[in-house]
Amino acid sequence: MTVIIAGERSGVGKTTITLAILAYLKSQNQSLQSFKVGPDYIDPMFHSTITDKPCRNLDPILTSQEYVKWCFDYHTQSSELVVIEGVMGLFDGVPTDDSPYYASTAYIAKLLNLPVILILDCSKLSMSVGAIALGYITLDPNIQIVGLILNKVGSKKHLTLLKAGLKNCGIPIIGVWFRQQEIKLPSRHLGLIPTEEIKEHQIIFQQLAQLAQENINWNLLFPYLVHNSEKKVDYFFQPSQEYKLKIAIARDKSLNFYYQDNLDILEKFGVELVFFSPLEDDKLPNNIHGLYLGGGFPEIFAEKLANNMQLKSNIKEAINNGLPTYAECGGMMYLSQAIIDFQGREWAMIGVLPNKATMSKKLTLGYRQAKILVDNKFVKKDFKFSGHEFHHAINSHNSKTSIISLKDYFTHTQLSSHGWQIKNIYSSYLHLHFANIVSQIEQFLLGCFERII
C-alpha cells in the first residue's frame, strides 16, 4: 500500500508536511521512494535531497496514463516505503470527457488505486470543518480518503472544536499541526527556493522530522506507507540502438530544472551525461556531441552568468560550429541576447538567439498543446505534443522564425507562438517530458551522432 498526501487546496501546507514525513522516515533509516503529482521541479528537489533518491513526477498530461502507471510500478520495486505528494487541491485538474478532474491528485489516486491523506487548513474554521471534510469524502466515492491532517490549529481549545465538527465524518485524524509550530520554507517568484541555495536546509529538515515525530500518529499512518512490490517491471521502452555520445548538461544554481526521467531516457540510449556549471566553469566539457540547457533561475544569477565571458564565448563558438543544442525556458533565456532583470538591469547572455528576455511581474503558467510550425532536422512540421510553461520572462523579439504554436490545454485558446530553430538549436519556454517524445529525442541524438561520423 502507498498513500497520497493531498490538500483541500493550494497553500494548505502540503509540501511542508510531506517533507516532514519524508525527513522523519529517512531519520529512521527507511528505504524511501517519493513521487510528486504534476509538472513541478522544485518540490521534487526537496524530496530528493531528503531521501537520497530522485523524486519522480506523475503527470499524465506531459506523459500518459500508461506511463504514470509504469513509472510508479517501476520505481517502487526496491523501496520499502512510498510517499506521493499531491498537486494543488485534491480535485484540481483538467475537465475532460473522461474525467471532470483529469490529472489531479484525485485522478492519480484513482488511476493507481491508492488511498489519500487529506490536509485541511483549519486557521479560519471550527465546527464547519466537518462540512468541508464531508464534501471531500463524499464527492467521489471511488476516492478513498483514509485520514485527515489538521494544519494551522490555533490552540488545544480550537482542536477540541475541530474534533467535534469532524465527529460524524468517520475518518481518523492522523496528524495535528499547530500554527505556532509552522516552519516556513524560503520562497520567491516561482515558489520555493531550491535546496542548493539554502545553506541551512539540513537544519530545516531536522526540525521538520522532529515535528513529524511529535505531530503524526505513526501507528495510523505507517501501515499505509509500506509498499510490497508484487512483480518485476522492465523499463518502459527498449532503444533501437545505443548512441555512444557525450551530452553536456548545465546544472548549478542558475539552471537546474530537469526531470530525472529525461536524464534516464538519455542514458538508456547509451548517452554519457557530462554536467557543467554555467556559473563556475570557463569552458564546456571536452569531446561533447550535444548540449542540453534546462530551466531554472538565470534571472537571479544574471550578473554572474553575464560576467563569465570565457564560457559564454566557448558556448557561442560551439553552437556556431553546429553543436546540436536543446534549451528550454531558463536555458533559452541563457542563449538570448540579454536578460533584463526585475530591477530593469540588462545583462548580456550568449547571444545566439535574437530575443531579449525581460522579467515581468506577470506569471505565465499552464499546460500547453503545442504544434511545430517549421520543418527541421529534429522535429517535423505539424508534430503535436504537450508541454508546461512556468516563467515570468517575456520576449522582446517576436520573430517570424518562431517554431511552436501554442494553445492553452484547458480552454484551447490560441496563444502567442514562440521558440526558435536556428542553426542546430531547438528552444522554447516549454518544459517537456521526454517519455512522450522518445522518437523525437532519438532524432536529436542522431543529429548529435553525425558529429562523430
N, C-alpha and C positions, 0 to 999 in steps of 0.2 A: 504494500500500500504506500502511496505517496499523497501528500497534501498540498493544496494550493493556498497560499496566503493572499487573500483578496481584500479589497477595500470597498466600502459603500460608495466612495467617490475618490477623486484625486485629492491629495493633500491630507489624508487621514493618518499619516504616519506609517504607511505600508512598508516603505523601503527601510526606514529606521528599525522597525520591529523585525522585519525579515533578516536584516543584518545582525541584529542582536541574537536572534535564534541561531543563525549560522555561526556567529562568534562563540556562543556558548557550546554548541555541539563540537566545534573544532577544538575548543579548550579541553574537551573530554576525549580527545584523540579519536574522534569518529571519522570514518571514511564517508566523505560527503560529495554529492553532485548537486549543483544548483542550476536552475533554469530561470529565465525571465520571459514572460509573455510580452510580445510586441517587438518593436524595432529598436528599442533603446540601446545605446552603447555604454552610457556612464554607470548606471546601476550594476550591470554585469561586471564592470571593472572592480567595484567594491566586493561583489560576490567572490570573484576570482582571487583577489588579494587575501581574503579571509580563508577560503577553502584550499588554496594552492592548486585548484583545478579550473580550467576555463569554464566560465558560465556559458550556457547555450541559450540562444533565442528561439522561442516557439512562436512563429509568425506565419500563419497560412496565407496571408496576402503577399508577402515577399517571397514565400516558397510555395507550399501546397499543403493540403491536409495530409497527404501521404508522407510528405517529408517530415512534418511535425511529429507524426506517429513514429516514423523511423528514428528520428533524432532522439526522441525520448527513450525508445527501447534500446537503441544502440549505446547511448551514453550513460545508461543506468545499469549496464551489465555487471560492472565491477564495484558498485557502490552500495554500502550498507544502508545509508540514509539519503533521502532525496527531498529537496525543498524547492518549490516553484513560487516565484514572486509574480503576482498578477500585474495587470496594467490598468491604470485609471480606475473607474468604478467597475464593480463586478459585471454589469451588463453593458458597459460602454463598448460598442463595436460598430460595425458597418451593417445597416439593414440591407438584406438581400432576399431573393425569392426563397432561398433555402433556410435562412435564419434571420430573425429580427435583430440579432446582435452578433453577426459573423465576426470572428477573430477576437472577440472579447475574452476576458478571463473565464466567464461562464461557458463560452463556446469551447475553449480549450479543456475545461473541466469535463464537459460532456463528451468531447472527442476522445479524450484519454480515459474516460470513466474514473475520474478522481474526485475525492471529497474536497470541500472548501472550508477553510477557517476564515470567518468574516471579521474584519476590523471595523469598529464603529467609533466615530468621533463623538464623544459624549460631552464636549465642552459646553454646549448650549442646550442640553437635554436633561430631563429627569425621567418621569414616568412615561413620557411619549416615546422613549427609546424602544419600547415594546412594539409599537405600531410600525416603526421603521424596520426593525428586525423581522417582524412577521411578514411584512411586504416582501422582503428579500427571500425569505424562506419559502413562501408560497407562490411567488411569481412564476416559477418554472419548477414543477415537481421532479423534473429529471436532474436538477442540480441539487446535490446533496450537501447542504451546509451542516457540518457536524460540530461546530464550536464557534464561539464568539470571543474576540479580544476587545475589551473596552479600553479605549485610549482617551487621554486628556481628562481623566476623572479628577474632580476638584478636591474631594475630601472623603473621609470614611462615611460621613452623613450622605454625601452625594452618591456614593457607591450603594448605600442601603436603598435609596430611592430607585436607582437604576436596576438593582436586582429585583425590586418589587415590580417594576414595569416589565421586566423580562420573564416574570414567573410563569406566565401562561404560554411562552413560546416553545418550551420543551427542548431547548438547545442549551448545552452546558456552557458556562463561562470558563474559557481555558486560560485567559490571562487578563490582568488588570494593570494598566499603566497610569500612574498619577501624573497630573500636569507638572508638578514641581520636579518630576524625575526625568523630564524630557532632555535628550541630548540632541542639539541641533547640529546637523552636518553643514559645513560651509557651502554656499551656492553662489551662482552668478547668472548671467543672462540665458544660458542654455540648460540650467538646472544645477545639479551637484557639481562641485569642483572635483575632478578625478583624483584618485588616491595618490598618484605620482606627485601631485603638487601639495599634498597635505603632509607636512613633516610629522605631525603628531597623530597620524591615523592609527598606529598600533595602540596608542593610549586610548583613543576613542573606542576602538574595538574591544579593548579590555573592559572599559566602562559599560559598553553595551552588553557584553557577555554577563557581567555582574547583575545588571538589571534584568536580563532574561532569566537568570537563575532565580532571582527573587520574585519576578512578576508572572512567570508562566507556571501553570500546573503541568509539570512534565509527565506525571502519571497519566494524564489525559491526552497530551499531545504526542508523546513519544511513539506510541503504537502506530500512529498514522504516518510517521516518518520512515519507519522500517520498510525497506524495499527488498523483495525477493525476486530476482530475475529468473524467469521460467524457461527462457530459450536463448539460443545463440543467434545473434543478429549480425549479418555481414554488412560491409559498407554499402551505401545505397547505390553506388554505380561502380563499374569497373572501367578504367580508362582503356581506350582503343590502343594506345601506346604510351610509353613513358618518355617524357621530354627531359633530357639531361641538360637542364637550363639553370641559370642563376638569375633570380629576380631581386633587385634591390627594393626594400620596403622602408619607407620613412616611419620611424617610430620614436617619439620622445614626447615631451610635454606639449609641443606645438601641434603635432599630428599623431593621433593615437586611436582614431575611431576605426576599428577593424572587427568584423565578425570573425570569431575563431574558426567557424565553419569555412569561411572563404580561404583562410590560410591553409586549412586542412585539405581543401579541394585542390589547391595548387600543389601541395606536397603529394597528394595522391597521383597527380600527373607526373611525378618524378622531379618536380621543381625544388631546387635548393633556395630557401628564403634567406636573404642576407640583409639584416637590419642595419640602418644607419640613422644618425641624428642630424636633422636639418639645422639644429641649433649649435651643435658642438663640432661636427666633422667638417673637414676642409675639402673633401672630395667624395665622390661616390665610391662604393666598393669596387675592387678590381674585377675585370672579366665578367661583367654582368651582361645579360641579354634582354632585360626589360626593367621597367620602373613602375612601382605601384605607390601612389600617394593617396592615403586615406584622408578622412576628415579629421577635425579637431578644433583647435583654438589658435590658428595663426594670427588672428587679430590681437590676441592677448600678448603674444610674443613677437609682434611685427617688427619692433625695433631691432631685436637681436637677429631675427631672420634677415632683415634688410642689411645689417652690418656684416653678415657672413658672406662677404663678397666673393671669396675664393670658391666656396661651394656653389653659389649661385652661377658663377661663370662656368664651372665644371658641368653642372646640370644643363645649362643652356647649350653648351657646346655639344654634349652628348645627344640631346634631343635634336638639335640642328643636323647632326650626323645620322639621324634616323632611328634613335633608340625608341622602341615601342613603349609607350607610356600610357598608363591608365590613372586618372586622377578624379576624385570625387569630392565635392563640397570644399572643405578646407584645403585639400590638395590642389583643386583647381584655382583657388584664391592664391596659393603659393606660386603657381605658374603664371599668374596675371601680371600686368604692367605694374600694379601697385595695390596696396591695401590702404584704404582711408579709414582710420580707426574711429571709435566713438567720440573722441575729442576733436575730430576733424584733421588730424595729422596724417600726412601721406608718407608711406614707406614703400620704397621701390622693392619689387619682388623679382622673380626670374625674367619675366618679360617675353615669354614665348607665345602668350595668348594676347589678344587685342584689348581685353577688358581691364577695367579697374574695379575692384570690389570695395564698395562703400558700405560701412556698417550703419545699420538703421535701427531705430527703436522697435520697429515692427518685426515680429517673428513670423517667418514663413514656415509653416508646419503642416504636414499631412501626407497621406498616401497618394501616389500619383499613378495614373495609367499613361504610359509613355509609348511613343512611336518614333522610330528612326526616320528622319527626313532625307538623309544623304547616304547614298550607297557608298560604302567604304570597305576597306580591307578586312575589317574585323566583324562588322555587323551590317547586314544587308538592309537596304531601304524597306520600309514598312514593317520591319520586325517590331512586335509589340511585347511589352513586359511591364512589370510593376516595380516601383521604387518608393523611396521615402525622402521627403525634404524636411530639413531641420536646421534653419540658419537665419541670421539677421542681416546677412550681406545682400546687397543688390548690385547688379552690373551696370556700369556706366556706358556700356557698348552693346547695342542690340544688333549684332552682325547678321547679315544675310546668310552667313555660314553656320547659323545655329543648326545643331544636329538632331535635336529632340523636340517633338511636340508633346505637350503635357495636358492632361485632363485631371481634374480633381476626382479621386477614386469614389468619393461619396456622391457627389452631385453630377459628375460627368461634365462639369463646366470647363470650357476651354481656357487654359492658362497661357501665359506668355511662353514662347519657346526659348530655349537656351541650350548651352553646351556647344562644344567645338570639336571638330575633327580637322586638325591642322597638322601637317607632316604626319608623324605616326602617333599623334596624341589623340586619345579619346577622353573627353572630360565633360562633366556637368555637375550641378548641385545635387543630383540624385545619389542617395545611398542605395547600393544594390546588394542583394544576397545572391551569391554565385550558384546556389543549388538549383535555381530555376533557369539559369542561362549557361549551363555546363558546355553546350556545344559552342556558344559564342566565346567562352573562356578558352576553349581549345583552339578556336581560330586565332585568338590573341597569341596563344603560345606558339602556334605555327609561324606567326609573324616574327616572334622572338627567335624561333628556331632557324629562320632564314639568315640570321646574323652569323650562325655557325657554318652553314653550308654555302 
